Amino acid sequence: MPPQPRASDQFSLDLAAPAPPVLQREGLFAALALWVELGWLRQLDRHFARFLAAHDADSATGGDPLVWLAGALVSHQAGRGHVCLSLARTLAAPHSALSLPPLDGGEPPATPVTLPEQLLAGLDLAGWRERLAASPLVASAEVAAASATPLVLEGDQLYLRRYWQAECGVAARLRQRLGGSLPVSDAMAAPLAALFAGHAQAADAPDWQRIACALALRQRLTIISGGPGTGKTTTVTRLLALLQQQALATGAALRIRLAAPTGKAAARLSESIAGAVAKLPVAEGVRAAIPQEAQTLHRLLGARPDTRHFRHDAETPLSLDLLVVDEASMVDLEMMAALLAALPPQARLILLGDKDQLASVEAGSVLGDLCVGAGVDREVGYTEATRAYLARVGGESLPPAAIANPLADHVAMLRRSFRFHADSGIGALARAANAGDGDAFLRCLGGEYADIERIGSEGAAFERRVVEGYRALFAALARGAPAAELLALQGRFQVLCALRRGEWGVEGLNARIAQILRQQGFITRTDGWYAGRPVMVTHNDPQLGLYNGDLGLTLADADGRLRVCFVQGDGVRQVLPSRLDAAATAFAMTVHKSQGSEFEHVLFVLPARANPIVTRELIYTGITRARSRLSLALAGGPGQSRTLREAIARRVVRESAIAERLLRHAPAHHGDEGTPEMLRP
Ligand SMILES: Nc1ncnc2c1ncn2[C@@H]1O[C@H](COP(=O)(O)OP(=O)(O)OP(=O)(O)O)[C@@H](O)[C@H]1O
């Protein structure tokens, strides 16, 4: 029996410990069971290893536990958003493939535990690949399409078949969209300039909004990334006006659809598009031909109960000419695969989002992958042909980029926020977090900004913020204000946190906030259903038309019967509490769940102890959910500043090979010379 590390040694691993010579079935499943108990692995991952073992046992060799271990790890990685397991990175840091140390506020293990280091000791990359390649459970990428193995090995990356298929599908369909620029007449320069005339623009910086618009005119895939208030909606609305103007001149309006991953994000997009359309300097006919109603991607694609398949797919494509998807950073790999499959090849796709935000909860980080290297000045940028086109049509002569590639030609980064002005603490904090500058972040937090504050998470200040935050909502509730007004008030204040469990997670904070509100007399009970209980839907329910992340508010009707109300389109959707199988109290919600939403005042609670889940992206996303006021609640203690600095330095890196696949076979851009389908002013 090899020496076991003590609980206190768990994070300073003793790599010199002798490894078991061969990984045995019993040893593996004993370790997996313990990892599940410790919260390092999910039950699902262990079951997957069992499934592999059950099927492997049929083979002549009796099966290879090392392959089952790899299966458990790749399944666990998928649960954490990674599309695949990098064998090389796992061998270099085996514990990185587990949720170790415990992510959700759990305690260190009390019993000795076998570590992945020990199970993998003595194995090198070539050896692991060989063992995997020899397994009947694993197919190589070359033959995977013709087989049905649960695992696929491509290079040094191991995939669950489902994600390998989705990644290949997304890459193949995006690649088709990268090739062949649509021809745009030089004469388009004038109407484009007219649309962007007179808007605020720094004299010494390129007009990235106009550049984004010019890029999108000539291609079937455009990604417009930018932080809050950088004008993504404004830009896309102008683009729609320009394209619709052309189309109407030829007698056939474009069929344009707007969509977003969640109901909340769709509602926000509808609202901001309506605002931007109202400001457009165009003829009434053009204005009227721009849709203002966005829907969820699930609804657009035609989600069907009890299946992952949609009504619209490659055989039954969507009937549209142009699709705008907002909050694209939240679109996971499988949804992107379904969306691209259902999109007619000729249709234009415009993805809007913020590449610096946390990626989707599900596996994949497609937006981030597509924007890789973009926005870093003079690093990755436009090809020569694209720069020449932008000089002719977009009114901007950009310097050459150090690295130019065909993928970057499809990406526009908006860099100036029109929401957060120079005196905005939220803007300054967001910039510091994004730049990974912990010192600047702490300076901002301790500075003179009126819109941000640092408070203790334990004391009276926290309670006061909660009471202040909820006062208007509960006063309106008490006087029987209409549901729409109450839902709008609900959007004014929100407590956000990083974790689900523990004192500083959703569970602990929900209980504490409910207690505070009961003491104030705002609510009369803290369990079950009651008027004023905010809830978040935790699973998609296409039948009810509610989706994971939708936020509702429990209200009583005139007869005292409770209903959960949701904003839906322009109206309010009411659902009986008994019909909501999957809903959780949402006085506090995780930053992950808050994506796609914004609130006037955010009370953002960070855990007292360092935690790997608290990253630069999480902090940036949490901060930028606040529109006008941010209270950052931190537990006291001397190590807090260091913990914050470390968190800001920590980045989320998701395993995926989309950009690599795209660039490996990227088609060259065609010229922009005229053809009959040339776009003319
Ligand atoms: N070039 C500009 N000049 C002046 N104001 C602008 C410009 N671009 C955008 N704005 C204004 O800035 C605000 C934010 O713009 P917009 O809603 O388009 O940004 P966004 O990036 O879509 O925001 P969000 O982060 O909310 O999605 C709006 O009030 C808009 O009118």
The ligand as an SDF file (V2000), in Angstrom:
LIG
                    3D

 31 33  0  0  0  0  0  0  0  0999 V2000
  -21.2920   56.1590  -31.1610 N   0  0  0  0  0  0  0  0  0  0  0  0
  -22.1060   56.5320  -30.1820 C   0  0  0  0  0  0  0  0  0  0  0  0
  -22.2220   57.8130  -29.8240 N   0  0  0  0  0  0  0  0  0  0  0  0
  -23.0150   58.1910  -28.8080 C   0  0  0  0  0  0  0  0  0  0  0  0
  -23.7480   57.3440  -28.0610 N   0  0  0  0  0  0  0  0  0  0  0  0
  -23.6740   56.0450  -28.3700 C   0  0  0  0  0  0  0  0  0  0  0  0
  -22.8600   55.5580  -29.4360 C   0  0  0  0  0  0  0  0  0  0  0  0
  -22.9820   54.2390  -29.4840 N   0  0  0  0  0  0  0  0  0  0  0  0
  -23.8290   53.8840  -28.5110 C   0  0  0  0  0  0  0  0  0  0  0  0
  -24.2530   54.9810  -27.8330 N   0  0  0  0  0  0  0  0  0  0  0  0
  -25.1770   55.0070  -26.6970 C   0  0  0  0  0  0  0  0  0  0  0  0
  -24.6210   54.2100  -25.6560 O   0  0  0  0  0  0  0  0  0  0  0  0
  -25.6320   53.4660  -25.0110 C   0  0  0  0  0  0  0  0  0  0  0  0
  -25.2770   51.9970  -25.0930 C   0  0  0  0  0  0  0  0  0  0  0  0
  -25.3370   51.5940  -26.4290 O   0  0  0  0  0  0  0  0  0  0  0  0
  -25.8070   50.1350  -26.8360 P   0  0  0  0  0  0  0  0  0  0  0  0
  -27.0540   49.7620  -26.1110 O   0  0  0  0  0  0  0  0  0  0  0  0
  -25.8220   50.0790  -28.3150 O   0  0  0  0  0  0  0  0  0  0  0  0
  -24.5780   49.3150  -26.2730 O   0  0  0  0  0  0  0  0  0  0  0  0
  -24.4670   47.7460  -26.0230 P   0  0  0  0  0  0  0  0  0  0  0  0
  -23.0350   47.4220  -26.2030 O   0  0  0  0  0  0  0  0  0  0  0  0
  -25.4430   47.0480  -26.8950 O   0  0  0  0  0  0  0  0  0  0  0  0
  -24.8990   47.6840  -24.5210 O   0  0  0  0  0  0  0  0  0  0  0  0
  -25.2040   46.4400  -23.5660 P   0  0  0  0  0  0  0  0  0  0  0  0
  -23.9550   46.1670  -22.8900 O   0  0  0  0  0  0  0  0  0  0  0  0
  -26.2630   46.9530  -22.6810 O   0  0  0  0  0  0  0  0  0  0  0  0
  -25.6570   45.3110  -24.4590 O   0  0  0  0  0  0  0  0  0  0  0  0
  -26.9320   53.7940  -25.7050 C   0  0  0  0  0  0  0  0  0  0  0  0
  -27.5850   54.7940  -24.9700 O   0  0  0  0  0  0  0  0  0  0  0  0
  -26.5010   54.3430  -27.0410 C   0  0  0  0  0  0  0  0  0  0  0  0
  -27.4140   55.2770  -27.5620 O   0  0  0  0  0  0  0  0  0  0  0  0
  1  2  1  0
  2  3  1  0
  2  7  2  0
  3  4  2  0
  4  5  1  0
  5  6  2  0
  6  7  1  0
  6 10  1  0
  7  8  1  0
  8  9  2  0
  9 10  1  0
 10 11  1  0
 11 12  1  0
 11 30  1  0
 12 13  1  0
 13 14  1  0
 13 28  1  0
 14 15  1  0
 15 16  1  0
 16 17  2  0
 16 18  1  0
 16 19  1  0
 19 20  1  0
 20 21  2  0
 20 22  1  0
 20 23  1  0
 23 24  1  0
 24 25  2  0
 24 26  1  0
 24 27  1  0
 28 29  1  0
 28 30  1  0
 30 31  1  0
M  END
$$$$
